[in-house]
């Protein structure tokens, strides 16, 4: 019995036995892992839908923004998948404003198969949003007392940006701040919310930036006054050789006095009529104001304004076709031929200079000079001589060069 146990102990501790056991364990582990890889596993991932290629100024509103993606793969691969491993997309390329229902496309990692997407399609609406600048108006709650008006008004910013669909923006009437009389009497800078007046309820979301503005103003007793830009009332035009380069008015604003309701309807103050018909140079006028359309309004300052009219010379061009090319200068040869024998000439000048040129019996001559030319055949430039109007400029001659050939018997 002891000898038998000794043989068993020798067998169990022998290197050969241990190698056999190691091989069996390795085979078992390989088989177990291989069996796990061979078994397909299924997993469901929550995936946020991304909308690609949206047109500019377009907002997309979808009923759902996430879908369930069911995927399959080996157990080891599936076990490593996280929520960000799958990307879900909907391509809106080529679509315009409207309602749509499109399939969701899932992008999967390697060795992962798509089983299903739930829901496989998403419904959404594409809306084009536009911006509109709306000036901020002041509407004092319960109005101002008689004989009191607001002066030195500063609004920062003067406009607010309203954003929404075009149909809703057409309903926007005005952007107003509504300070109380007590707030204005307190002086200083006020931070007030802006309210949008609309003709009817908006169908979609409409936003506004900024939502509050800064207001500063001074309450003054007396008749309201307001500054308006001055517009120079010009009639006629300079002579044909000139165009108007600039019209300057100094000062640029006039102070108008009158009831608030009347002042709100006024845009500019017109000068008296200035006739510039036929002027030939820069002019300066000292002029008063034309009467305002409402007798309740009157200009209190200044009494007159200076209006400066600056001119610039006007030029135009004229083309002369098939102008014969002549010969000038002395040569060793008795005669020459020109090829081509005609050219086109384009000139530039004032309308009166061109008119004088066209009325002349001979506006100019096109020639080639053969003085001291020895070669029998030569390419030479075309020259323009004896221009009837000295102020006219030659723009181009086509062709610029011609070939002269000596005519020898």
C-alpha positions in Angstrom: 0.0 0.0 0.0 2.8 2.4 0.9 4.6 1.6 -2.3 1.5 2.2 -4.3 1.0 5.6 -2.7 4.6 6.4 -3.4 4.1 5.7 -7.1 1.0 7.9 -7.2 2.9 10.7 -5.5 5.7 10.3 -8.0 3.3 10.5 -10.9 1.5 13.6 -9.6 4.7 15.4 -9.1 6.4 14.3 -12.3 7.2 17.0 -14.9 5.3 15.1 -17.6 2.1 15.0 -15.5 2.3 18.7 -14.7 2.8 19.5 -18.4 -0.3 17.5 -19.3 -2.4 19.2 -16.7 -1.2 22.7 -18.0 -2.2 21.8 -21.5 -5.6 20.6 -20.3 -6.2 23.8 -18.3 -5.1 26.0 -21.3 -7.4 24.0 -23.6 -10.3 24.5 -21.2 -9.8 28.3 -21.0 -9.5 28.6 -24.7 -12.7 26.6 -25.3 -14.5 28.7 -22.7 -13.5 32.1 -24.2 -14.1 30.8 -27.7 -17.5 29.7 -26.7 -18.3 33.1 -25.3 -17.2 34.8 -28.5 -19.3 32.5 -30.5 -22.4 33.4 -28.6 -24.1 36.5 -30.0 -25.4 39.1 -27.5 -28.0 41.8 -28.0 -28.0 45.2 -26.4 -30.2 48.4 -26.6 -28.6 51.8 -26.6 -30.3 55.2 -26.2 -29.1 57.5 -29.0 -29.5 61.2 -29.6 -30.6 62.1 -33.1 -28.4 64.6 -34.9 -29.8 66.7 -37.8 -27.3 67.4 -40.5 -27.0 70.1 -43.2 -29.7 72.5 -41.9 -30.1 75.6 -44.1 -29.0 78.9 -42.6 -31.5 80.8 -40.5 -33.5 77.6 -40.1 -34.7 76.1 -36.8 -35.8 72.5 -36.6 -38.4 71.3 -34.2 -38.8 67.5 -33.7 -41.3 65.5 -31.8 -38.6 63.3 -30.3 -34.8 63.8 -30.0 -33.7 60.3 -29.0 -34.3 56.8 -30.4 -33.5 53.2 -29.2 -30.9 51.4 -31.2 -30.9 47.6 -30.9 -27.5 46.1 -31.8 -26.0 42.6 -31.8 -22.4 41.2 -31.6 -20.1 38.9 -29.7 -20.6 39.0 -25.9 -17.2 40.6 -25.3 -17.7 43.4 -28.0 -21.2 44.2 -26.8 -20.1 44.4 -23.2 -17.7 47.3 -24.0 -20.3 49.4 -25.9 -21.3 52.6 -24.1 -24.0 55.2 -24.9 -21.7 57.2 -27.1 -20.6 54.3 -29.3 -23.5 54.7 -31.8 -24.3 57.8 -33.8 -27.8 58.5 -35.1 -28.3 61.0 -38.0 -31.0 62.5 -40.2 -29.8 64.4 -43.3 -31.8 67.5 -44.2 -29.8 68.4 -47.3 -32.0 69.9 -50.0 -35.0 70.4 -47.7 -36.8 73.7 -47.3 -39.3 75.0 -44.8 -42.0 72.5 -44.1 -42.9 69.3 -42.2 -41.1 66.0 -42.9 -40.8 62.4 -41.7 -37.4 60.8 -42.5 -35.6 57.6 -41.6 -32.9 57.6 -38.9 -29.4 56.3 -40.0 -27.3 54.6 -37.3 -23.5 54.5 -37.6 -22.1 51.5 -35.7 -18.6 50.4 -34.5 -16.8 47.6 -36.2 -18.1 44.0 -35.5 -21.5 45.3 -34.4 -24.7 44.6 -36.3 -27.8 46.7 -36.4 -30.9 44.8 -35.3 -33.5 47.6 -35.2 -34.1 51.3 -34.6 -37.1 52.3 -32.6 -38.7 54.4 -33.9 -37.1 54.0 -37.3 -38.4 57.4 -38.6 -38.7 60.8 -36.9 -41.2 63.6 -37.7 -39.9 67.1 -37.6 -40.7 70.6 -38.9 -38.2 73.1 -40.4 -38.9 76.8 -39.7 -37.0 79.7 -41.2 -36.4 82.4 -38.6 -35.5 86.0 -39.5 -34.3 89.0 -37.5 -35.9 92.4 -37.5 -34.6 95.6 -35.9 -37.4 97.5 -34.1 -36.8 101.0 -32.7 -37.7 101.5 -29.0 -40.4 104.0 -28.2 -41.2 105.6 -24.9 -44.8 105.4 -23.7 -45.2 107.1 -20.3 -47.8 105.3 -18.1 -50.9 107.5 -17.9 -49.2 110.1 -20.0 -47.3 113.3 -19.0 -49.0 116.2 -17.3 -50.0 119.2 -19.5 -47.1 121.5 -20.3 -44.5 118.9 -19.4 -42.3 117.0 -21.9 -39.3 114.8 -21.9 -36.0 116.3 -23.2 -32.4 115.0 -23.7 -33.7 111.5 -24.1 -31.0 108.7 -24.4 -32.0 105.1 -25.1 -29.4 102.4 -25.1 -29.7 100.5 -27.3 -32.1 102.4 -29.6 -33.3 99.2 -31.3 -34.1 95.7 -30.2 -33.7 92.6 -32.4 -36.9 90.6 -32.7 -36.4 87.0 -34.1 -39.1 84.7 -35.4 -40.8 83.4 -38.5 -41.7 86.0 -41.1 -45.5 85.6 -40.6 -45.1 86.4 -36.9 -42.8 89.3 -37.4 -45.3 91.0 -39.7 -47.6 91.2 -36.6 -45.0 93.2 -34.6 -46.2 96.8 -34.3 -43.7 98.5 -31.9 -41.2 97.9 -29.1 -42.1 100.1 -26.1 -40.8 100.9 -22.7 -43.3 102.2 -20.2 -41.7 104.3 -17.4 -43.9 105.9 -14.7 -44.0 109.7 -14.1 -42.4 109.0 -10.6 -39.5 107.1 -12.2 -38.8 110.0 -14.6 -39.0 112.6 -11.9 -36.4 110.6 -9.9 -33.9 111.3 -12.6 -30.9 109.2 -13.4 -30.6 106.1 -15.5 -33.5 103.7 -15.7 -33.3 100.0 -16.7 -36.7 99.1 -18.2 -38.2 96.0 -19.7 -39.2 96.2 -23.4 -42.7 95.2 -24.5 -43.6 94.1 -28.0 -46.9 95.3 -29.3 -48.5 92.9 -31.8 -51.6 93.0 -33.9 -52.5 89.4 -33.0 -51.1 86.4 -31.2 -47.9 84.8 -32.5 -48.1 81.3 -34.0 -44.5 80.3 -33.2 -42.0 81.4 -30.6 -40.7 85.0 -31.0 -37.7 86.1 -29.1 -36.2 89.6 -28.4 -32.7 90.8 -27.5 -32.1 92.7 -25.4 -35.1 92.3 -23.1 -34.2 95.5 -21.2 -32.8 98.9 -22.2 -31.4 101.9 -20.5 -33.3 105.1 -20.5 -32.2 108.6 -19.4 -34.3 111.8 -19.8 -35.1 115.1 -18.3 -38.6 116.4 -17.6 -39.1 119.9 -18.7 -42.0 122.3 -18.5 -43.1 124.2 -21.6 -43.8 123.3 -25.2 -42.1 120.1 -26.4 -39.1 120.5 -28.7 -37.3 117.9 -30.9 -34.4 118.0 -33.3 -34.9 116.8 -36.9 -32.5 116.3 -39.8 -32.5 119.0 -42.4 -33.0 118.1 -46.0 -31.8 120.4 -48.8 -34.6 120.9 -51.3 -32.8 120.9 -54.7 -34.2 121.3 -58.2 -32.6 121.4 -61.6 -29.2 120.1 -62.6 -25.8 121.5 -63.6 -24.7 121.9 -67.2 -24.1 118.7 -69.1 -20.3 118.7 -68.4 -20.9 118.3 -64.6 -22.6 116.0 -62.1 -23.4 116.7 -58.4 -20.6 115.3 -56.3 -22.0 116.2 -52.8 -24.6 118.3 -51.1 -23.7 119.5 -47.5 -26.0 121.2 -45.1 -24.7 123.1 -42.0 -26.0 122.7 -39.4 -27.4 119.3 -40.0 -30.4 119.5 -37.6 -33.2 121.9 -36.8 -35.1 122.3 -33.6 -38.8 122.1 -34.0 -41.4 123.1 -31.4 -44.9 121.7 -31.1 -47.3 119.1 -29.5 -45.9 115.6 -29.0 -48.4 114.0 -31.3 -47.5 116.4 -34.1 -43.7 116.0 -33.5 -44.0 112.2 -33.7 -45.4 112.5 -37.3 -42.5 114.6 -38.5 -39.4 113.0 -40.2 -37.3 115.8 -41.7 -37.3 119.6 -42.1 -37.1 120.9 -45.7 -35.2 124.0 -46.8 -36.6 126.5 -49.3 -36.3 125.5 -52.9 -32.7 125.8 -54.3 -32.5 126.0 -58.1 -29.1 124.8 -59.4 -30.1 124.5 -63.0 -27.2 125.4 -65.4 -24.5 126.0 -62.7 -20.9 125.4 -63.9 -19.0 125.2 -60.6 -19.3 124.7 -56.9 -22.0 126.9 -55.2 -22.9 127.9 -51.7 -26.4 129.1 -50.6 -27.7 130.8 -47.5 -31.3 129.7 -47.3 -34.3 129.5 -44.9 -36.9 126.8 -44.3 -40.0 125.9 -46.2 -43.2 126.0 -44.3 -44.1 123.0 -42.2 -47.2 121.0 -43.1 -48.8 121.6 -39.7 -49.4 125.1 -38.3 -48.9 123.7 -34.7 -45.2 123.1 -35.5 -42.6 125.7 -36.0 -38.8 125.8 -36.5 -37.2 127.7 -33.6 -33.5 127.3 -34.6 -31.6 128.0 -36.7 -33.2 130.7 -38.8 -31.1 129.9 -41.9 -28.7 127.1 -43.0 -25.8 127.0 -45.4 -26.1 124.6 -48.3 -23.0 123.7 -50.3 -23.3 122.0 -53.7 -20.0 120.5 -55.0 -19.7 119.4 -58.6 -17.5 116.9 -60.4 -16.6 116.9 -64.1 -18.6 114.4 -66.2 -16.8 112.5 -68.9 -18.0 110.1 -71.6 -16.5 108.2 -74.5 -17.1 108.1 -78.2 -15.8 105.6 -80.8 -14.9 106.5 -84.4 -14.9 103.5 -86.8 -12.9 102.9 -90.0 -10.7 105.9 -89.7 -8.3 106.0 -92.7 -4.6 105.8 -91.9 -2.5 108.3 -93.8 1.3 108.7 -94.3 3.5 111.5 -93.0 7.2 112.2 -93.2 9.9 112.0 -95.9 11.3 108.7 -96.9 13.8 107.3 -99.4 10.9 105.4 -101.0 8.4 107.1 -103.2 5.3 105.6 -101.8 4.0 103.3 -99.0 1.0 100.9 -98.5 -0.6 100.5 -95.1 -2.1 97.2 -93.8 -4.7 97.5 -92.4 -5.5 100.8 -93.9 -8.3 101.7 -91.4 -8.4 101.8 -87.5 -11.0 102.3 -84.8 -10.3 105.2 -82.4 -12.0 105.7 -79.0 -11.8 109.1 -77.3 -12.9 110.5 -73.9 -14.0 114.0 -72.9 -16.8 116.1 -71.5 -20.1 116.1 -73.5 -19.4 119.6 -74.8 -15.9 118.7 -75.9 -17.1 115.5 -77.7 -19.9 117.5 -79.3 -17.3 120.0 -80.7 -15.2 117.1 -81.9 -18.1 115.5 -83.8 -19.2 118.8 -85.4 -15.7 119.5 -86.8 -15.1 118.8 -90.5 -12.0 116.8 -89.6 -12.1 115.7 -85.9 -8.5 114.3 -86.1 -6.1 112.4 -88.4 -4.7 108.9 -88.0 -1.2 108.6 -89.5 2.0 106.6 -89.5 5.4 108.4 -89.7 7.9 106.9 -92.2 10.6 109.5 -91.7 14.1 107.8 -91.9 12.5 104.4 -92.3 14.9 102.3 -94.4 13.3 98.9 -94.2 10.9 98.0 -97.0 8.4 96.5 -94.6 8.0 97.5 -91.0 5.4 97.4 -88.1 4.9 101.0 -86.9 2.5 102.7 -84.3 -0.5 104.7 -85.4 -0.4 108.3 -84.3 -3.4 110.7 -83.8 -2.8 114.2 -85.1 -4.7 117.5 -85.3 -7.4 116.8 -82.7 -10.1 119.4 -83.1 -10.8 119.6 -79.3 -7.6 119.9 -77.2 -9.4 118.6 -74.1 -10.3 115.3 -75.6 -8.1 112.3 -74.6 -7.4 109.3 -76.8 -8.4 106.2 -75.0 -7.3 103.6 -77.5 -6.5 102.9 -81.1 -7.3 99.4 -82.6 -5.1 98.1 -83.9 -2.4 100.0 -82.2 0.2 99.1 -84.8 0.0 98.6 -88.6 2.4 97.3 -91.3 3.9 99.7 -93.8 5.3 98.3 -97.0 7.5 100.4 -99.5 6.1 100.5 -103.0 9.1 100.1 -105.3 8.8 99.9 -109.1 
